[in-house]
Amino acid sequence: MGLKGFVEGGVASVIAGASTHPLDLIKVRMQLQGESHVPNLSSVQSCRPAFALSSTANMSLPTTVELPAPTRVGPLSIGVRIIQSEGAAALFSGISATLLRQTLYSTTRMGLYDVLKHKWTEPDSNSMPLASKIGAGLISGAVGAAVGNPADVAMVRMQADGRLPVEHRRNYKSVVDALSQMSKQEGVASLWRARVSRSTVR
């Protein structure tokens, strides 16, 4: 029963992940709307006008830099924009990372929960106490997240790569290439970041 739970959960998750990958990519691109390389305000404030030669010059620099608000667009517009600028195949950028993530995360989570469920079910009543269900869910979810996090980080990076300027793109060939480059350039610990920060996807 344990092996069956791993296999069935993994196959179902891989099919679902592959089918919804374009929507997930659009979601990531929408979340990154408005992200841009804004100059450091401290460096802006430290600048002095060329004509301020005298210490008696009464000049004051603004403490804030006002930037135009980014234009927000919907999912359909994002999808059309991706196809027009990067091609239809770009909707499946990072698909290898998605498949690996689902294989690792969902297979582990569902399979481990199934194992714990059968192990902790009371034989007399053939039922599982609520506390045991909660514990099994927490344990299986935590283990699955730890196992699948490297693929999750690689997936977001690969999905966000297309919005970077051409000269700044990482151009990962596959999830294996992404994980390999991240390990070499940033250390193995970077594969288990709790969350993907803004600096990570840029």
Protein Blocks (a to p, Z undefined) as FASTA:
>chain_A
ZZmmmmmmmmmmmmmmmmmmmmmmmmmmmmmgoiacdddfklmmmpccfklmbfklccdd
dfbdcddddddddfklmmmmmmmmnojklmmgoklmmmmmmmmmmmmmmmmmmmmmmmmp
cfklopacfklmmmmmmmmmmmmmmmmmmmmmmmmmmmmmmmpcfklpgoiablklmmmm
mmmmnojklmmcfbdcfklmZZ
